[in-house]
Amino acid sequence: MKEELQDTNSTIYFEDEEGTRIPFEVIAQTTSEGREFLLVQDPEEGLAYIMEACASVDDTVTYRVVEDDDEIRELGELFAEILEDVDFEYES
């Protein structure tokens, strides 16, 4: 299932409904079945999210939070395999 991994320590910003920019630390990036995913962490809350790239215009990539429980578990296992020293706990 894993096609590629890029380990990265960068910060990306997402805008909420009010236009506030929220920083997320990029933990890892991988491509699976031709789709790009990021594992990001909110440094203030300590929660991690899996994001999927869903559109790219010019140099701007749009991501969506993966919300399907089965897909989260599957991708969580993939990231856990890649990042051997990381354990995942799931919230729904």
Order of alpha helices (4+ residues) and beta strands (2+ residues): beta-beta-beta-beta-beta-alpha
